[in-house]
Amino acid sequence: MTDKLNPKRIALSLAIVTGLVYIVCAILVAIAPIWTVNTFGALFHGIDISKIARESVPITSTILGLVEIIILALIVGWLFAKVYNSFR
């Protein structure tokens, strides 16, 4: 018996999780920008991202980024399920 992934469910699941992570990140940048930049710098193996970080991010940019990341996650989630199913 082979279980197949539902591409729509995977895409929506990934989009929701990614959107929530993006929102949490945006809140952290708003309330603790220096800590957030330093913490995320560690994720990039010590690259100093403070050189490219903005001091403030307009709400329109934040919303646009949220929409973009959700669309990208939908595409990646759908594609992941399709590729996974092709190996089953």
Secondary structure, DSSP 8 states (H G I E B T S, - for coil): ------HHHHHHHHHHHHHHHHHHHHHHHHH-HHHHHHHHHHHTTT--GGGT--S---HHHHHHHHHHHHHHHHHHHHHHHHHHHHT-
